[in-house]
Amino acid sequence: MKTRYLQVEEKENLIRDTRSQAILNTDLEGLKAYRTQKRKFNEIEKIKCDVDDIKCDIQEIKDMIRAISR
């Protein structure tokens, strides 16, 4: 019986699935680091959106105050 996974030459974190011919990455630490980085990026993007929403709300409040004080 043929081995399902073969080591990719000169690439210690890569294997080839002999059934599908797909190249698979086995670097779990790299995957964890990527997920952590992506989670932090998404949190920063959410904070940016929240700040933009607050800026818009403050501008609306300023416009209402100006309208009332006229």
ABEGO torsion letter per residue (X at the ends): XBBABBBBBGBAABBBBAAAGBBBBABAAAAAAAAAAAAAAAAAAAAAAAAAAAAAAAAAAAAAAAAAAX
